[in-house]
């Protein structure tokens, strides 16, 4: 791909990069930006100045992390594709009079999916292997997966066969990259699976610390309750250090916030535990559950530890036998 002259007849602006350097820009982008009095080489410098960007490397990053930019009362939409080692960016002027006022356009773009951005990130950083984390009954299944295809809005992964067991319960997946430079953590959904291949999209950046979790947090396969001041709650999950509890309303949340102790009902016995409120988890303005830290000592600690170990072995056996 060496002859770029065909791009000059296109009714859209075009800038082409190779190795993060501009190798071509067509006449239309010069016209759209009203810089047609300048040569193409000087036009690049003017674009950098217009966007307040230092160099071509930074321009390349800017175009990869933005869907549009403003200049001279114009809104320019950015689209992207790649071919071999060339990165092709096309630019279209948005006519706000025919679509939406500029403030509404910006508001709309704030809530866009980041799937395209994730795909670009994987391509630009040559990410072909990534640490993934799925969950089955609270057991984290952590392995390195191979990135076999990067689509425009999804990532296709080749995973360990045991990850398929997690699909019996949920389609959540955590992707962890850049481990040497500090993890970049993405939450996504497995939208399609075939054999040991997962297609993942619906990404969002997660601040949830579940990807850092070393200890076991079980999700009971049978109904498991706690009692606080005579009121029973159903457990969502439990670890040696904490417990998540389903709630239905703000009154129940208030009770749990004030709680200092609780009674937990295991299989054939009950334990008295000290607790402390940590946080409330909401989704779409609906209260889902409350997280409490728990303190176990003496016999209660041993009983809970034995219960967790027993359940963990049962689940691990189930995962091991899964085909």
Secondary structure, DSSP 8 states (H G I E B T S, - for coil): ----GGGGGSSSEEEEEETTEEEEE-HHHHHHTT-TTS-HHHHHHHHHHHTT--SHHHHHHHHHH-SEEEETTEEEEEEEEEETTEEEEEEEEE-TTTS--HHHHHHHHHT--SHHHHHHHHHHTT--EEEEEEEETTEEEEEEEEEEEE-SS-EEEE--GGGGGGGGT--EEEEEE-TTT--EEEEEEEEEEETTEEEEEEEEE---GGGG--S--B--SS--EEEETTEEEEEEEE-SSEEEEE--SHHHHHHHHH-SEEEEE-SS-EEEEEEEEEEEEEETTEEEEEEEEEE--HHHHHHHHHHHHHHHHHHHHHHHH--
